[in-house]
Amino acid sequence: MSEMLERMASRLVEVLQQGDAFTSDGRAPDWHLICDEGPEDGAFSEHPATSPVAPAHSEEPQTCRREAGTELADVWGQRALNLTLLGKSVSRRFLRRLDQIWRRNEAQTTIAALWRGWALRQRMRQERWRMAGVVYHRCRQRAWLNLLRLGLFQHRRGPAAKMISTVTQCFLCRTKLQEARRRKEALRIQSSWRGHRGRRRAATLRRRRARRGCSAGGAAPSCGGAWWRRDASCDGGAREGWRRLHALRCCAAARIQATVRRWAAQRRYTLLSQHVWRPTRRLALLMAAVRWRCWRTHCQVSDTAVRLQRCFRGFLGRRSAKERRLLRETFGSWHMQAGPLRRAARLRLQRCWRGLRDRRRCEARRKALRRLQSALRRQICCKQRRWRRAAILVQRRFRGFRCSKRFRHSIRMIMMIQRGFRCWLSRRRLAMLQRFAARRRKWLKQDAEPSPVETTVLIKDEDATTQSSTRPESEAPDASSARSATDEMDISIGLIDVPEPEVRPPDPGPGGIGDETLLMARNLVEAADPVVTHQTLGLRKCEKSQWEMEGAN
């Protein structure tokens, strides 16, 4: 590669020195001309004598400055300006690959431009819709002149927004490219450093492996025996000296290796700078000179074309101006006569069009106001209805909670009162039954006169018989009444247990809450006081007679 670059540089220098006398040596690659024929006389000169477009010093000051800059060019630049070299010959594969790369770049550029255009159009469309909504909202308060000014401002705002977005996207793309380039350079530095460390580690491992191989070779027994004998014969100071000597030798070997590597790197750098980098720089300089010559030729041709076009356009403009002047002079009288009629017709058309436009705008505005009012009223009605329903729901829930709380409290109080009263009745009844049983046992042991209870029962039987005998047949008690009387007697004596009245909760109403007054009335009816009934009259009489007997005793 270095030889090829050096050969190409030397060939290019020969081309610049020899000029038209340059001949090809038949070796590839080589430089070739753009065309077989040489340039025409005066085609690329600064001021050719026979040039039809040679500018004068008084007419073109830029050409004078370009001439002064050209005179200050060096010799190599002057030689390069008179050449028609394009470059070195390349293979078809390279050209095909280059064409493919160019097409891919153009496709990427086209896709990116289309995507940016579509995104910008979408953004501008959203912006237009938003601004249309803002304008429609403000049209009730502002005049039509302000709306017109706002429309003109939005019309001018589109290109400015497009330019700002383009500049921003270019800046972001450049930033991303620079970041990718920095990341690539960092990865290259990291890979180089890791490769250097890996090579150093591999060299260290190879040295250790070689050292182990030498120690495990055929001379190992004799060397090992000699070292063992020396270690056995020497003291600790001698062993420390041998270790230091070994360390010094290792350091010297490492320094020698570093020096050799540095010399090899310097030699490689020198060879590259002499045979690769210097020819490359020379080629770059010469190619820059060739590009500058091509650019100068292009500028000359462009200036000539622009001058010719300017002259031709001036000719066309003067001819069209002359024709317009003739037409104006010809039809001037007719315009003067038809002027008042045209002005009147124009004013009438403008008046009709403005009236139609204002009527349409007023109608559209009136419809929009009606629609907005209906929507606002509908929203207000719906909101009031929701608030009313919410208030009713809150009231219903609160009343239900309050009624249920009162009902539970009443039930707890009623149950507490009933429980206390029933406990008192049970204790009283139990004490009464205990006293009756004790006295019965006492009477059974004495076998004396009949007990007051028996006397009371006999008295009741006699009263019942006398009443039945004196009662008419229509009022005679039946078997059910007699059975109920005997049951009452058994209950009064204590032979039959009377079940406690059961408290039943009231039936829930349509609102889930019972009537408290009905509950209290039902409890008063069902949970009547058993003390005040006729079932306990016999027991009370027995107790009274027993108390009198005890007092007499």
C-alpha positions, 0 to 999 in steps of 0.5 A: 500500500505504501509503495502504491501511494508513493508511486502515485504521488511521484507520477502526479508530480511528473504530470504537474512538471511535464504537462502535455509531454506526460506519457503513461508507463503502462502500469495500473493504477495510473492517472488518466485525462478527462478527455483525449483532446486538450483544452481550447486556446484561451478556454481557461485563461483569465483574460483571453484575447479572443473571448467574446465575454471578456469583462472589462476592469471598469465593468466587473470589479470581482473579476479584478479581485479574482485575477489578483488572487490568481497571481498570488498562487504558487507554482504547483497551483498554476500547474494544477490549474492547467491540467484536466486530471480527474483521478486514478482508475478504479474497478467496476466493483468499486463504482457499483458499490459507490453507486449503491451507496449513493442511491441508499443515501438518496433514498434515506434522505428522501424518506427522512424529508417525506417523514419530516414533511408529513410530521410537520403537516400533521403538526400544522394541521393540529395547530390550525385546528387549535387556533380555529377553536381559539378564534371561534371562542374569541369571535364573540368578543373581538371585532372582525378586523382583529380576526383578519389580522390574526388570520394574516399572522397565522398565514405568516407563522407557517413558514416561520414554524417550518424553518424553526423545526427544520433548524431544530431537527438539523441541530438534533441530527448533528448532535446525534451524529457527534454523539455516535462519533464520540461513542465509536472513538471511545469504543475504539480506544477501549478495544485498543487498551483491552487488546494491549492488556490482553497481549501483555497478559498473554506474554506473561503467561507464555514466559511463565509456561516457558519457565515451568517447561525449563524447570521440568526438563532434563536438566531439572534433577541436576539443577535442582540438586545443585540449588538444594545443596546451595540452599542447604550450605548457605544461610538466610542472608545468602538466599535473600541475596540470590532473590534480589539478584533474580529480581534485578535480572527480571527488571533488566530483562523487562527494561530491555524488552520495553526498549526493543518494543519502543524502538520497533514502534518508533521505526514503524512510525517513521516508516509509516510517516515517510512512505504512507502519511507523507505521500497521502498528504501530498496526494490530498494537497494535489487533489485539493488543487485540482478541485480548486481548478475545477471549481474556478472553471465552474465559476467562470462558466456560471458567470458567463451563463448568468451574464448571457441570461441577464442580457437575454432577459433584458432584451425580452423585458424591453420588448414586452415593455414596448408592446405594453406601452403601445397597447396602453396608448392604443386603448387609453381612450377607451379606458378613459370612457369606460372608467366611470361605468367600470367603477360603478359596476365594481362598487355595486358588485362589491356591495352585493358581495359584502352584504351576502358575506355579512349575512352569511357570517351573521347567520352562522354566528346566530346558529353557533350562539343558539347551539352554544346556549342549548348545550349550556342549558342542557348541561345546567339542567343535567347538573341540577338534576344530578345534584337533586338526586344526590341530595335525595339519596343522601337524605334517604340514607341519613334518615334510614340510618337514623331510624335504624339506629333509633330502632336498635336502641329501642329494641335494646332498651325494651329487651333490657327492661324485659330481661330485668323484670323476668329475672325478678319474676323468676327469682320471686317464683323460685323462692315461693316454690322453695318455701311451698315445697318446704312447708309441704314436706313439713305438713306431710310429716305432721299429718295434721290438719290440711294445709292452707293450699289444700283448703284453698283448693277445696274452697275454690272447688266448692265455689265452682260447684255452687256457681255451676249449680246456680248458673243456667244451662246456657251459661254452663262451662264446657270441658275446655273451660274446666280444663283451663281452670285445672291448668290454672290451678296446676300453674298456681301450685307450680306443677306446670311451668309457664313459658315466658312470653316471646318478644317478636320483632315487628314486620319491616315496612316498605322503608325497612323500619318498623313502627315503634308504637306498634312494637310497644303495644304488642309487647304490652299485650304479649308480655303482660305481668303475670303477678296481676293475673288470676293465676297467682291469686291462690299463691298470694292467699297461701302466703298470707295465711302462712304469714298469719300462722307464723305470726301467731306462733 
